[in-house]
Amino acid sequence: MKIVLVTDAWQPQVNGVVTTLVELVRQVQDLGHQVVVIHPGQFRTRPCPGYAGIDLALFPGRRLRRLIDESRPDAIHIATEGPLGWAARRHCLRRGLPFTTAYHTRFPEMLHVALKVPLSWAYALFRRFHRPSRGVLVPTSGVMDLLRARGFGNLRAWTHGVDTTLFGFLPEPRECAGLGDLPRPVSLFVGRLSHEKNIQAFLDLDIPGSKVVCGVGPLEASLRARYPEVHWVGVLPRRELVEVYGAADVFVFPSLHETFGLVMLEAMACGVPVAAFPVDGPLQVIADSPGGVMHENLRQAWSAALRIPRQHARDRALAFGWDMAAELFLSNLVPVEQPRRASRSRPHTLDEESAVLALQRMPVSQERHPLVE
């Protein structure tokens, strides 16, 4: 089967969506399928305001249409709701081509925190995007319940996986050359340094030992200045990131608005227990396993996580193999040649395009928000 995957998130971007999609493509190809990835690197781009390292395709319509048509796909999957996603959606509706989509990121909450966009407005826009999809792939039951309550339809359960070979188990934390001999315990955060990650909840914890942060984002400069005692390592290649995970005693995941939280699985695969709030993402990844601790008081979660045997964290990660995730993804695809009645959803209009572009152009507020205090 030949699959066209349209995504606004792709290498060299570094984030959980890119990691998930790159691994998905590899797994699907290993199963004997062909995947044509349409990504921002094939178009003229502009930096996403307020998010260094993320480039958005500029006016991709004509070239994107040609790439899809020339591929003659058996199935089309639109992974993201950015400029490429909207252009692909519009083309499929005009041509009567069925497609699936995915809900990887809680963008309405991100827009609300960073740009003060009302949640109802943002959810209306994203509901509009996904409405004609034959299947909206959702990674957790919590996010599925949220979207269903917000009026989304055609929701289909999916899940993500972790490369348990790359992220190998270490029965004891070991020194990482890039970090040196840090006072223990070593508490680690990996992720984008942006409003929605609530990283200040970790940085403000009164805990012994050392704090290590791996990632970049719009808050990086201000956070580095505000927390000089923290060890900031920026973005690392995956194999170097494994070494950083291996040096940690506990992984702290302070985010309140996640669809999944792949970095938790990466940490647990290395044997690092997780401390998190009891919210969507941790509720599904940690669940009732002994691989991590969830608590409304993050310090209590951190303290309890330190006492978890590392093998327990590893065992939980092993439940998220990529084989099952890839097979589930393939089972949710809709054949392009499938007979269908014309879609009743009207094509994406100029007004909607203007709304998307307006959101991209809005300045990002650097004011702190209650979610990230």
C-alpha positions in Angstrom: 0.0 0.0 0.0 1.2 3.5 -0.8 0.4 6.1 1.9 0.6 9.8 1.6 1.4 11.4 5.0 1.0 15.2 5.1 2.6 16.9 8.1 3.7 20.3 9.2 5.9 18.7 11.8 9.0 17.0 10.4 12.8 16.9 10.7 14.8 19.0 11.6 12.1 20.1 14.1 12.6 18.4 17.4 9.4 17.5 19.3 7.3 14.6 20.2 5.1 14.8 17.1 8.2 14.6 14.9 9.6 11.7 16.9 6.3 9.9 16.7 5.8 10.4 12.9 9.4 9.5 12.0 9.2 6.2 14.0 5.7 5.5 12.6 7.0 5.9 9.0 9.9 3.6 9.7 7.7 0.9 11.3 5.1 1.1 8.4 7.9 0.8 5.8 9.3 -2.2 7.7 5.9 -3.8 7.3 6.3 -3.5 3.5 4.3 -0.4 2.8 5.4 2.7 0.9 5.1 6.1 2.6 5.3 9.4 0.8 5.9 12.2 3.3 4.9 15.7 2.4 6.6 18.1 4.8 7.6 21.8 5.2 11.1 21.1 3.8 9.6 20.8 0.3 8.2 24.3 0.3 9.1 27.9 0.9 8.7 28.5 4.7 8.6 31.2 7.3 9.5 30.8 11.0 6.5 30.2 13.3 6.1 33.3 15.4 7.3 32.7 19.0 8.5 29.1 18.2 12.1 29.0 17.1 13.0 25.9 15.1 9.5 25.4 13.7 9.0 26.6 10.0 5.6 26.8 8.3 5.0 26.3 4.6 4.1 29.4 2.7 1.2 29.1 0.1 1.7 25.4 -0.4 -1.5 24.7 -2.3 -0.4 24.2 -5.9 2.8 22.2 -5.2 1.0 20.1 -2.5 -1.8 19.2 -4.9 0.8 18.1 -7.5 2.7 16.0 -4.9 -0.5 14.2 -3.8 -1.8 13.6 -7.3 1.5 12.4 -8.7 1.8 9.9 -5.8 -1.4 8.2 -6.7 -1.8 7.0 -3.1 -3.9 4.2 -1.7 -4.6 6.1 1.5 -4.1 9.7 2.7 -3.3 10.7 6.3 -3.2 14.4 7.4 -1.2 14.4 10.6 -1.3 18.1 11.6 -3.5 21.2 11.5 -1.0 23.6 10.1 -0.7 25.2 6.6 0.1 21.9 4.9 -2.7 20.2 6.7 -5.3 22.8 5.7 -4.1 22.7 2.1 -4.3 18.9 1.9 -7.7 18.9 3.5 -9.0 21.4 0.9 -7.6 19.4 -2.0 -9.1 16.1 -0.7 -12.5 17.7 -0.3 -12.4 19.2 -3.8 -11.4 15.9 -5.3 -13.7 13.7 -3.2 -10.7 11.9 -1.7 -11.3 10.3 1.7 -8.6 10.9 4.3 -7.8 10.4 8.0 -6.4 12.9 10.5 -4.8 12.8 13.9 -5.0 14.9 17.1 -1.4 15.0 18.3 -1.3 18.3 20.2 -3.7 20.3 22.3 -3.3 23.4 20.2 -6.5 25.2 21.6 -4.9 25.2 25.1 -1.6 26.3 23.6 -3.2 29.2 21.8 -5.2 30.1 24.9 -2.1 30.3 27.1 0.3 31.9 24.6 -2.0 34.1 22.6 -5.0 34.5 24.8 -7.3 33.0 22.1 -10.6 31.9 23.7 -10.8 28.1 24.0 -14.2 28.1 22.3 -12.8 29.9 19.2 -9.8 27.6 18.9 -11.8 24.5 19.4 -14.3 25.6 16.8 -11.5 26.1 14.2 -10.0 22.6 15.0 -13.4 21.0 15.0 -13.9 22.4 11.6 -10.6 21.0 10.4 -11.3 17.5 11.5 -15.0 17.3 10.7 -14.7 15.8 7.2 -12.0 13.3 8.3 -13.0 9.6 8.0 -11.2 8.9 11.2 -9.6 11.2 13.8 -6.8 9.2 15.4 -6.5 10.0 19.1 -3.7 8.7 21.4 -5.5 8.4 24.7 -9.0 7.8 26.1 -8.8 11.0 28.1 -8.2 13.1 25.0 -11.0 11.2 23.2 -13.4 12.0 26.0 -12.3 15.7 25.8 -12.8 15.9 22.0 -16.1 14.1 22.1 -17.4 16.6 24.7 -16.2 19.4 22.4 -18.3 18.0 19.5 -15.7 16.1 17.5 -16.8 13.0 15.6 -15.3 10.0 13.9 -12.8 9.5 16.7 -10.6 6.4 16.6 -8.3 5.0 19.2 -4.6 5.0 18.4 -1.5 4.9 20.6 2.1 5.8 20.3 5.2 3.7 21.0 8.8 3.9 22.2 12.0 2.5 20.7 12.9 0.2 23.7 16.1 -0.8 21.8 17.5 2.7 21.4 16.3 3.7 24.9 17.9 0.8 26.7 17.5 -0.2 30.3 20.0 0.9 32.9 19.6 -0.8 36.3 21.4 2.1 38.0 21.9 5.8 36.9 25.3 6.4 35.5 27.4 9.5 34.9 26.9 11.3 31.6 30.0 12.9 30.1 28.1 15.9 28.9 26.8 16.6 32.4 29.7 15.8 34.6 29.5 14.6 38.2 26.3 16.2 39.4 25.1 16.1 43.0 22.4 13.5 43.3 19.5 12.9 42.9 19.4 14.2 39.3 15.9 15.3 38.3 15.4 15.6 34.5 12.9 17.4 32.2 12.9 16.9 28.4 10.6 18.9 26.2 9.9 22.2 24.6 10.5 25.3 26.7 7.1 26.8 26.0 4.1 28.0 28.0 2.0 24.9 27.7 4.7 22.6 29.2 4.3 24.3 32.7 8.0 23.8 33.3 8.1 26.4 36.1 6.3 23.9 38.3 9.5 21.8 38.0 12.0 24.6 38.2 10.4 26.0 41.3 10.4 22.7 43.2 12.4 22.8 46.4 14.2 19.5 46.1 17.8 18.4 46.8 20.3 17.4 44.1 20.5 18.7 40.6 17.9 19.8 37.9 18.7 19.1 34.3 16.6 20.5 31.4 17.0 19.3 27.8 15.1 21.3 25.2 14.6 24.7 23.5 11.7 27.0 22.9 10.3 30.5 23.2 10.9 30.7 27.0 14.5 29.4 26.9 16.3 32.8 27.3 14.1 34.0 30.1 14.2 30.7 32.0 18.0 30.4 31.7 18.3 33.9 33.2 15.8 33.2 36.0 17.2 29.8 36.9 21.0 29.9 36.6 21.5 27.0 38.9 19.7 24.6 36.5 21.9 22.6 34.0 20.6 23.6 30.6 21.8 21.2 27.8 19.7 22.4 24.8 18.6 20.0 22.1 20.6 16.8 21.7 20.8 14.0 19.0 18.7 11.0 20.1 21.7 8.9 21.0 23.1 11.6 23.2 19.7 12.1 24.7 19.7 8.4 25.8 22.9 9.2 27.8 21.1 12.1 29.6 18.1 9.9 30.4 20.5 7.3 31.8 22.0 9.8 34.2 18.7 10.8 35.8 17.3 9.4 39.0 13.8 10.7 38.3 12.0 12.3 35.3 9.7 15.2 36.2 6.8 15.8 33.8 5.0 19.0 34.9 2.7 19.5 31.8 -1.0 20.0 32.4 -2.1 19.9 28.8 -0.8 16.8 26.9 -2.3 14.4 24.4 0.3 11.7 25.3 3.8 12.6 26.5 6.2 10.5 24.6 9.2 11.6 26.7 7.7 9.8 29.7 8.0 6.5 27.8 11.5 7.3 26.7 12.5 7.9 30.4 10.8 4.8 31.7 12.4 2.7 28.9 15.7 3.7 30.3 14.5 2.8 33.8 13.8 6.3 35.0 10.6 6.6 37.1 8.3 9.5 36.4 6.8 12.2 38.6 3.7 13.9 37.2 0.4 15.6 37.8 -2.7 13.3 37.5 -3.8 14.7 34.1 -4.3 13.4 30.6 -1.1 12.0 29.3 0.3 10.7 32.6 -3.0 9.2 33.4 -2.7 7.0 30.4 1.0 6.5 30.1 1.6 5.8 33.8 -1.9 4.7 34.6 -2.0 2.4 37.6 1.5 0.9 36.9 4.4 1.2 39.4 6.5 2.9 36.7 5.8 6.4 38.0 3.8 8.5 40.5 1.1 11.0 40.0 0.0 13.5 42.6 -1.5 17.0 42.8 1.6 18.0 44.8 4.5 17.5 42.4 7.1 17.4 45.1 5.3 14.5 46.7 5.2 12.7 43.4 8.9 13.4 43.0 9.7 12.0 46.4 7.7 8.9 45.9 9.1 8.3 42.4 12.7 8.3 43.8 11.8 5.1 45.7 10.5 3.2 42.6 12.7 0.3 41.4 14.0 1.2 37.9 12.9 -2.2 36.5 9.3 -1.2 37.2 9.6 1.8 35.0 11.2 -0.3 32.3 8.4 -2.9 32.5 5.8 -0.2 31.9 7.5 1.1 28.8 7.7 -2.4 27.3 3.9 -2.3 27.1 4.1 0.4 24.4 5.7 -1.4 21.6 5.7 0.2 18.1 4.5 -3.0 16.3 1.0 -2.6 17.8 1.0 1.1 17.2 1.9 0.8 13.5 -0.7 -2.0 12.9 -3.4 0.1 14.6 -2.5 3.1 12.5 -2.8 1.0 9.3 -6.1 -0.5 10.4 -7.5 3.1 10.7 -6.6 4.2 7.2 -9.3 4.6 4.6 -8.7 3.4 1.0 -8.7 6.3 -1.5 -10.5 4.1 -4.1 -13.3 3.4 -1.7 -16.7 4.4 -3.3 -18.3 7.3 -1.4 -20.9 9.9 -1.7 -19.8 13.5 -2.2 -18.8 15.1 1.1 -21.5 17.4 2.6 -18.7 19.5 4.2 -18.0 22.5 2.2 -14.4 23.1 1.2 -12.1 25.2 3.3 -13.0 28.8 2.5 -10.9 31.9 2.2 -12.3 33.1 5.5 -11.0 30.0 7.2 -7.6 30.4 5.5 -7.5 34.0 6.8 -8.2 32.7 10.4 -5.3 30.3 10.2 -2.9 32.9 8.9 -4.1 35.4 11.5 -3.3 32.9 14.3 0.2 32.4 12.8 0.8 36.2 12.7 -0.4 37.1 16.2 2.5 38.1 18.6 3.2 35.6 21.3 2.8 37.1 24.8 5.7 36.6 27.1 3.6 37.3 30.2 3.4 34.4 32.6 0.1 32.6 32.8 -1.4 30.9 35.8 -0.9 27.6 34.1 2.9 28.1 34.1 3.4 29.8 37.4 
